[in-house]
Amino acid sequence: MEHLCTKIRAHFPEATFDVWAYPMPRGAIIDAHVSTDDDFAVLDLVNPALDAWLLAEGLAISVRVLGPSPETSMPRG
């Protein structure tokens, strides 16, 4: 999964991530916090790898593209 985060961060250096257990026995959910309104700009980077892992290993990984994390978008006082 670190490879996926690295790939996203190469295009969106400000990206931060939260990783959660997937409801299936083998998998994960990655919340990608990025500054973009175009989810596909992020998803197109990782979807081929996600499909390959699911088919080859039965590993289900879901990437959700969210706005900036609340910690990085809060105004500094």
N, CA, C and O atoms as CSV, one atom per row, in Angstrom:
chain,resi,resn,atom,element,x,y,z
A,1,MET,N,N,0.819,-1.196,0.000
A,1,MET,CA,C,0.000,0.000,0.000
A,1,MET,C,C,0.863,1.260,0.000
A,1,MET,O,O,0.460,2.300,-0.522
A,2,GLU,N,N,2.045,1.156,0.588
A,2,GLU,CA,C,2.944,2.309,0.599
A,2,GLU,C,C,3.284,2.732,-0.831
A,2,GLU,O,O,3.462,3.919,-1.108
A,3,HIS,N,N,3.373,1.764,-1.728
A,3,HIS,CA,C,3.664,2.062,-3.130
A,3,HIS,C,C,2.570,2.948,-3.737
A,3,HIS,O,O,2.863,3.866,-4.503
A,4,LEU,N,N,1.322,2.670,-3.392
A,4,LEU,CA,C,0.212,3.478,-3.896
A,4,LEU,C,C,0.303,4.905,-3.373
A,4,LEU,O,O,0.116,5.860,-4.127
A,5,CYS,N,N,0.588,5.048,-2.088
A,5,CYS,CA,C,0.703,6.379,-1.491
A,5,CYS,C,C,1.867,7.145,-2.110
A,5,CYS,O,O,1.759,8.344,-2.367
A,6,THR,N,N,2.977,6.455,-2.349
A,6,THR,CA,C,4.144,7.090,-2.972
A,6,THR,C,C,3.808,7.567,-4.379
A,6,THR,O,O,4.211,8.658,-4.784
A,7,LYS,N,N,3.074,6.754,-5.115
A,7,LYS,CA,C,2.687,7.125,-6.479
A,7,LYS,C,C,1.791,8.365,-6.485
A,7,LYS,O,O,1.962,9.257,-7.316
A,8,ILE,N,N,0.843,8.416,-5.562
A,8,ILE,CA,C,-0.036,9.588,-5.470
A,8,ILE,C,C,0.767,10.807,-5.036
A,8,ILE,O,O,0.597,11.893,-5.591
A,9,ARG,N,N,1.640,10.635,-4.048
A,9,ARG,CA,C,2.420,11.758,-3.533
A,9,ARG,C,C,3.379,12.325,-4.590
A,9,ARG,O,O,3.740,13.500,-4.522
A,10,ALA,N,N,3.791,11.513,-5.554
A,10,ALA,CA,C,4.660,11.998,-6.632
A,10,ALA,C,C,3.956,13.073,-7.465
A,10,ALA,O,O,4.601,13.977,-7.997
A,11,HIS,N,N,2.638,12.968,-7.572
A,11,HIS,CA,C,1.856,13.945,-8.343
A,11,HIS,C,C,1.196,14.998,-7.451
A,11,HIS,O,O,0.892,16.103,-7.902
A,12,PHE,N,N,0.981,14.648,-6.198
A,12,PHE,CA,C,0.352,15.547,-5.231
A,12,PHE,C,C,1.198,15.544,-3.960
A,12,PHE,O,O,0.861,14.847,-3.002
A,13,PRO,N,N,2.291,16.311,-3.935
A,13,PRO,CA,C,3.243,16.264,-2.809
A,13,PRO,C,C,2.622,16.577,-1.449
A,13,PRO,O,O,3.152,16.154,-0.422
A,14,GLU,N,N,1.534,17.293,-1.426
A,14,GLU,CA,C,0.898,17.670,-0.158
A,14,GLU,C,C,-0.011,16.568,0.388
A,14,GLU,O,O,-0.565,16.711,1.478
A,15,ALA,N,N,-0.168,15.480,-0.350
A,15,ALA,CA,C,-1.104,14.418,0.015
A,15,ALA,C,C,-0.761,13.798,1.366
A,15,ALA,O,O,0.404,13.573,1.692
A,16,THR,N,N,-1.807,13.529,2.137
A,16,THR,CA,C,-1.680,12.757,3.365
A,16,THR,C,C,-2.677,11.601,3.272
A,16,THR,O,O,-3.608,11.635,2.468
A,17,PHE,N,N,-2.472,10.587,4.096
A,17,PHE,CA,C,-3.264,9.373,3.960
A,17,PHE,C,C,-3.710,8.841,5.309
A,17,PHE,O,O,-2.994,8.953,6.305
A,18,ASP,N,N,-4.896,8.265,5.329
A,18,ASP,CA,C,-5.402,7.476,6.449
A,18,ASP,C,C,-5.715,6.104,5.871
A,18,ASP,O,O,-6.323,6.000,4.806
A,19,VAL,N,N,-5.300,5.050,6.572
A,19,VAL,CA,C,-5.537,3.692,6.103
A,19,VAL,C,C,-6.426,2.975,7.111
A,19,VAL,O,O,-6.188,3.031,8.317
A,20,TRP,N,N,-7.446,2.306,6.606
A,20,TRP,CA,C,-8.438,1.629,7.432
A,20,TRP,C,C,-8.548,0.176,6.997
A,20,TRP,O,O,-8.236,-0.164,5.856
A,21,ALA,N,N,-8.987,-0.667,7.896
A,21,ALA,CA,C,-9.265,-2.062,7.546
A,21,ALA,C,C,-10.481,-2.110,6.638
A,21,ALA,O,O,-11.451,-1.381,6.846
A,22,TYR,N,N,-10.426,-2.958,5.644
A,22,TYR,CA,C,-11.529,-3.141,4.707
A,22,TYR,C,C,-12.532,-4.110,5.320
A,22,TYR,O,O,-12.132,-4.991,6.081
A,23,PRO,N,N,-13.807,-3.981,5.021
A,23,PRO,CA,C,-14.786,-4.893,5.597
A,23,PRO,C,C,-14.610,-6.350,5.154
A,23,PRO,O,O,-15.179,-7.253,5.768
A,24,MET,N,N,-13.842,-6.581,4.111
A,24,MET,CA,C,-13.557,-7.946,3.676
A,24,MET,C,C,-12.329,-8.457,4.426
A,24,MET,O,O,-11.564,-7.657,4.966
A,25,PRO,N,N,-12.133,-9.746,4.468
A,25,PRO,CA,C,-10.990,-10.292,5.203
A,25,PRO,C,C,-9.623,-9.821,4.693
A,25,PRO,O,O,-8.697,-9.670,5.490
A,26,ARG,N,N,-9.481,-9.590,3.409
A,26,ARG,CA,C,-8.188,-9.185,2.868
A,26,ARG,C,C,-8.331,-7.882,2.100
A,26,ARG,O,O,-8.770,-7.881,0.950
A,27,GLY,N,N,-7.968,-6.789,2.720
A,27,GLY,CA,C,-8.049,-5.532,2.010
A,27,GLY,C,C,-7.889,-4.337,2.914
A,27,GLY,O,O,-7.690,-4.467,4.122
A,28,ALA,N,N,-7.979,-3.162,2.304
A,28,ALA,CA,C,-7.817,-1.910,3.032
A,28,ALA,C,C,-8.540,-0.795,2.296
A,28,ALA,O,O,-8.835,-0.888,1.104
A,29,ILE,N,N,-8.811,0.251,3.041
A,29,ILE,CA,C,-9.348,1.482,2.473
A,29,ILE,C,C,-8.294,2.557,2.717
A,29,ILE,O,O,-7.830,2.742,3.842
A,30,ILE,N,N,-7.928,3.253,1.666
A,30,ILE,CA,C,-6.974,4.352,1.782
A,30,ILE,C,C,-7.720,5.646,1.501
A,30,ILE,O,O,-8.247,5.844,0.406
A,31,ASP,N,N,-7.759,6.517,2.487
A,31,ASP,CA,C,-8.304,7.862,2.281
A,31,ASP,C,C,-7.149,8.757,1.873
A,31,ASP,O,O,-6.223,8.983,2.653
A,32,ALA,N,N,-7.204,9.266,0.656
A,32,ALA,CA,C,-6.161,10.154,0.142
A,32,ALA,C,C,-6.655,11.593,0.274
A,32,ALA,O,O,-7.626,11.987,-0.372
A,33,HIS,N,N,-5.988,12.358,1.104
A,33,HIS,CA,C,-6.336,13.765,1.291
A,33,HIS,C,C,-5.459,14.586,0.347
A,33,HIS,O,O,-4.261,14.750,0.577
A,34,VAL,N,N,-6.073,15.096,-0.711
A,34,VAL,CA,C,-5.349,15.865,-1.722
A,34,VAL,C,C,-6.124,17.125,-2.078
A,34,VAL,O,O,-7.336,17.206,-1.880
A,35,SER,N,N,-5.415,18.087,-2.595
A,35,SER,CA,C,-6.034,19.350,-3.011
A,35,SER,C,C,-6.369,19.282,-4.495
A,35,SER,O,O,-5.652,19.837,-5.328
A,36,THR,N,N,-7.455,18.604,-4.816
A,36,THR,CA,C,-7.920,18.547,-6.205
A,36,THR,C,C,-9.428,18.337,-6.207
A,36,THR,O,O,-9.987,17.713,-5.305
A,37,ASP,N,N,-10.062,18.865,-7.225
A,37,ASP,CA,C,-11.492,18.635,-7.415
A,37,ASP,C,C,-11.729,17.486,-8.395
A,37,ASP,O,O,-12.871,17.108,-8.655
A,38,ASP,N,N,-10.646,16.940,-8.933
A,38,ASP,CA,C,-10.728,15.888,-9.945
A,38,ASP,C,C,-10.291,14.558,-9.340
A,38,ASP,O,O,-9.104,14.233,-9.336
A,39,ASP,N,N,-11.252,13.790,-8.831
A,39,ASP,CA,C,-10.939,12.485,-8.233
A,39,ASP,C,C,-10.178,11.584,-9.201
A,39,ASP,O,O,-9.290,10.835,-8.793
A,40,PHE,N,N,-10.527,11.659,-10.477
A,40,PHE,CA,C,-9.898,10.781,-11.457
A,40,PHE,C,C,-8.421,11.107,-11.665
A,40,PHE,O,O,-7.662,10.240,-12.098
A,41,ALA,N,N,-7.999,12.322,-11.369
A,41,ALA,CA,C,-6.576,12.649,-11.453
A,41,ALA,C,C,-5.780,11.791,-10.485
A,41,ALA,O,O,-4.613,11.488,-10.732
A,42,VAL,N,N,-6.399,11.404,-9.396
A,42,VAL,CA,C,-5.764,10.537,-8.400
A,42,VAL,C,C,-6.042,9.070,-8.723
A,42,VAL,O,O,-5.116,8.259,-8.757
A,43,LEU,N,N,-7.285,8.728,-8.956
A,43,LEU,CA,C,-7.666,7.335,-9.170
A,43,LEU,C,C,-7.004,6.725,-10.396
A,43,LEU,O,O,-6.659,5.543,-10.381
A,44,ASP,N,N,-6.819,7.508,-11.463
A,44,ASP,CA,C,-6.169,6.983,-12.663
A,44,ASP,C,C,-4.726,6.580,-12.396
A,44,ASP,O,O,-4.171,5.759,-13.127
A,45,LEU,N,N,-4.115,7.140,-11.368
A,45,LEU,CA,C,-2.740,6.785,-11.015
A,45,LEU,C,C,-2.650,5.391,-10.400
A,45,LEU,O,O,-1.641,4.707,-10.571
A,46,VAL,N,N,-3.683,4.964,-9.693
A,46,VAL,CA,C,-3.593,3.729,-8.909
A,46,VAL,C,C,-4.524,2.606,-9.356
A,46,VAL,O,O,-4.300,1.453,-8.987
A,47,ASN,N,N,-5.551,2.902,-10.134
A,47,ASN,CA,C,-6.523,1.861,-10.492
A,47,ASN,C,C,-5.923,0.629,-11.173
A,47,ASN,O,O,-6.346,-0.481,-10.848
A,48,PRO,N,N,-4.969,0.754,-12.093
A,48,PRO,CA,C,-4.410,-0.472,-12.684
A,48,PRO,C,C,-3.789,-1.401,-11.626
A,48,PRO,O,O,-3.940,-2.620,-11.715
A,49,ALA,N,N,-3.107,-0.849,-10.648
A,49,ALA,CA,C,-2.505,-1.671,-9.586
A,49,ALA,C,C,-3.581,-2.291,-8.703
A,49,ALA,O,O,-3.452,-3.442,-8.285
A,50,LEU,N,N,-4.636,-1.543,-8.418
A,50,LEU,CA,C,-5.726,-2.073,-7.591
A,50,LEU,C,C,-6.398,-3.258,-8.268
A,50,LEU,O,O,-6.694,-4.265,-7.625
A,51,ASP,N,N,-6.634,-3.133,-9.557
A,51,ASP,CA,C,-7.251,-4.230,-10.312
A,51,ASP,C,C,-6.343,-5.454,-10.336
A,51,ASP,O,O,-6.813,-6.580,-10.173
A,52,ALA,N,N,-5.053,-5.239,-10.538
A,52,ALA,CA,C,-4.105,-6.357,-10.606
A,52,ALA,C,C,-4.046,-7.101,-9.273
A,52,ALA,O,O,-4.038,-8.332,-9.257
A,53,TRP,N,N,-4.003,-6.374,-8.156
A,53,TRP,CA,C,-3.949,-7.022,-6.846
A,53,TRP,C,C,-5.226,-7.816,-6.562
A,53,TRP,O,O,-5.176,-8.907,-5.994
A,54,LEU,N,N,-6.352,-7.266,-6.958
A,54,LEU,CA,C,-7.615,-7.969,-6.727
A,54,LEU,C,C,-7.658,-9.272,-7.523
A,54,LEU,O,O,-8.045,-10.313,-6.991
A,55,LEU,N,N,-7.266,-9.218,-8.779
A,55,LEU,CA,C,-7.315,-10.408,-9.625
A,55,LEU,C,C,-6.251,-11.439,-9.236
A,55,LEU,O,O,-6.535,-12.637,-9.201
A,56,ALA,N,N,-5.035,-10.984,-8.946
A,56,ALA,CA,C,-3.931,-11.908,-8.682
A,56,ALA,C,C,-3.935,-12.465,-7.262
A,56,ALA,O,O,-3.610,-13.633,-7.048
A,57,GLU,N,N,-4.304,-11.629,-6.294
A,57,GLU,CA,C,-4.152,-12.024,-4.900
A,57,GLU,C,C,-5.445,-11.981,-4.088
A,57,GLU,O,O,-5.452,-12.355,-2.915
A,58,GLY,N,N,-6.525,-11.532,-4.697
A,58,GLY,CA,C,-7.775,-11.409,-3.956
A,58,GLY,C,C,-7.715,-10.321,-2.898
A,58,GLY,O,O,-8.467,-10.351,-1.924
A,59,LEU,N,N,-6.825,-9.365,-3.090
A,59,LEU,CA,C,-6.626,-8.275,-2.139
A,59,LEU,C,C,-7.435,-7.070,-2.600
A,59,LEU,O,O,-7.133,-6.490,-3.644
A,60,ALA,N,N,-8.450,-6.685,-1.846
A,60,ALA,CA,C,-9.324,-5.572,-2.202
A,60,ALA,C,C,-8.846,-4.301,-1.517
A,60,ALA,O,O,-8.854,-4.205,-0.290
A,61,ILE,N,N,-8.430,-3.330,-2.316
A,61,ILE,CA,C,-8.002,-2.036,-1.785
A,61,ILE,C,C,-8.847,-0.970,-2.448
A,61,ILE,O,O,-8.956,-0.922,-3.673
A,62,SER,N,N,-9.436,-0.127,-1.644
A,62,SER,CA,C,-10.267,0.958,-2.136
A,62,SER,C,C,-9.582,2.277,-1.793
A,62,SER,O,O,-9.188,2.494,-0.647
A,63,VAL,N,N,-9.440,3.154,-2.781
A,63,VAL,CA,C,-8.870,4.480,-2.551
A,63,VAL,C,C,-9.998,5.489,-2.654
A,63,VAL,O,O,-10.692,5.562,-3.668
A,64,ARG,N,N,-10.173,6.265,-1.596
A,64,ARG,CA,C,-11.180,7.329,-1.591
A,64,ARG,C,C,-10.435,8.661,-1.639
A,64,ARG,O,O,-9.540,8.912,-0.833
A,65,VAL,N,N,-10.811,9.500,-2.581
A,65,VAL,CA,C,-10.167,10.804,-2.736
A,65,VAL,C,C,-10.982,11.821,-1.956
A,65,VAL,O,O,-12.153,12.062,-2.251
A,66,LEU,N,N,-10.344,12.413,-0.960
A,66,LEU,CA,C,-10.985,13.421,-0.121
A,66,LEU,C,C,-10.227,14.729,-0.262
A,66,LEU,O,O,-9.103,14.745,-0.764
A,67,GLY,N,N,-10.814,15.793,0.164
A,67,GLY,CA,C,-10.128,17.079,0.174
A,67,GLY,C,C,-8.979,17.056,1.169
A,67,GLY,O,O,-8.692,16.018,1.764
A,68,PRO,N,N,-8.329,18.180,1.349
A,68,PRO,CA,C,-7.231,18.236,2.305
A,68,PRO,C,C,-7.690,17.772,3.687
A,68,PRO,O,O,-8.844,17.966,4.070
A,69,SER,N,N,-6.763,17.156,4.429
A,69,SER,CA,C,-7.120,16.700,5.775
A,69,SER,C,C,-7.456,17.905,6.639
A,69,SER,O,O,-6.914,18.989,6.423
A,70,PRO,N,N,-8.328,17.734,7.602
A,70,PRO,CA,C,-8.734,18.861,8.441
A,70,PRO,C,C,-7.548,19.547,9.133
A,70,PRO,O,O,-7.577,20.760,9.342
A,71,GLU,N,N,-6.512,18.789,9.488
A,71,GLU,CA,C,-5.356,19.383,10.150
A,71,GLU,C,C,-4.609,20.350,9.241
A,71,GLU,O,O,-4.112,21.379,9.700
A,72,THR,N,N,-4.528,20.016,7.928
A,72,THR,CA,C,-3.783,20.881,7.028
A,72,THR,C,C,-4.611,22.032,6.492
A,72,THR,O,O,-4.053,23.009,5.993
A,73,SER,N,N,-5.936,21.941,6.584
A,73,SER,CA,C,-6.766,23.012,6.043
A,73,SER,C,C,-7.225,24.018,7.085
A,73,SER,O,O,-7.888,25.001,6.754
A,74,MET,N,N,-6.871,23.773,8.352
A,74,MET,CA,C,-7.265,24.719,9.404
A,74,MET,C,C,-6.379,25.958,9.356
A,74,MET,O,O,-5.166,25.841,9.183
A,75,PRO,N,N,-6.961,27.132,9.506
A,75,PRO,CA,C,-6.137,28.343,9.528
A,75,PRO,C,C,-5.230,28.348,10.745
A,75,PRO,O,O,-5.615,27.917,11.832
A,76,ARG,N,N,-4.046,28.833,10.545
A,76,ARG,CA,C,-3.071,28.902,11.644
A,76,ARG,C,C,-3.206,30.251,12.334
A,76,ARG,O,O,-3.266,31.294,11.683
A,77,GLY,N,N,-3.252,30.216,13.653
A,77,GLY,CA,C,-3.484,31.445,14.399
A,77,GLY,C,C,-2.308,32.065,15.025
A,77,GLY,O,O,-2.430,33.105,15.672
